[in-house]
């Protein structure tokens, strides 16, 4: 996200259903009805159009968003299997377990790969570029990101998959529009059309998947 605009990142992340279908089809052997495959056409076409017309396109940022899509798909697949296997657990408890295990498993890797010296250097660079308020920005970001994930898992237990998918589509629209307004991101009409097509395809996918 540091390489490209927030709006462009979420436009590319609209291609998540395409990754979900491909992974489920070729790795898990699942089959989908024809409307599901057809709904991928506007998703891929819209994301491609948005990428080609992006004013501040960066390949590193683009690849990061694509890898994020793939990681998110695997997270969803394993989460669904985990919540259905064995004793049923609620969304809040399941996310709490994921957070604790992530901390336990990833902390040693963080120490081995980066270490305190690199953390200190990164902190100083952040303060120089952003200012001392970087601490509070990080605190707020951590709190809201935690709430976002926790509410997502809780919502899966309380509402239907269709309602959840529609809400997720509207969330992406609000993030794209608000980021363009707040950060004054320059956007061409053709770029906006590509984003709209991709988001429409995501909505059609959620309908066809039911």
LINWO-V57684 format. One record per run of one state. SS is the DSSP state (@ for helix, = for strand, . for the rest). FROM is the first residue (numbers start at 1). TO is the last residue. If there is no record, write none. Layout:
# LINWO-V57684
[[SS,FROM,TO] [SS,FROM,TO]]
This chain:
# LINWO-V57684
[[.,1,5] [@,6,26] [.,27,33] [@,34,52] [.,53,58] [@,59,84] [.,85,90] [@,91,113] [.,114,114] [@,115,130] [.,131,133] [@,134,158] [.,159,160] [@,161,183] [.,184,188] [@,189,209] [.,210,210]]
